[in-house]
Amino acid sequence: MNMGKLIIGIVFVGLGLLFFFNNKNIAVGAAKIYQRFYSEQNLKIIFMVLGVILVLGGLVLIFLE
């Protein structure tokens, strides 16, 4: 397996888990910055979806070469 893909996959899984489980704290800080564009509730959903995408992408990179 290519070592670069493995490392990137592990980073994606880590970031995905961070976004998925820490979405409320991230959304509060990001909502202050992007108040005009996004609501806090929308950002929670966005970060959860982003977390799932990163986890799945990381797993694909790790296991599917």
Secondary structure, DSSP 8 states (H G I E B T S, - for coil): --HHHHHHHHHHHHHHHHHHHSHHHHHHHHHHHTTTT--HHHHHHHHHHHHHHHHHHHHHHHH--
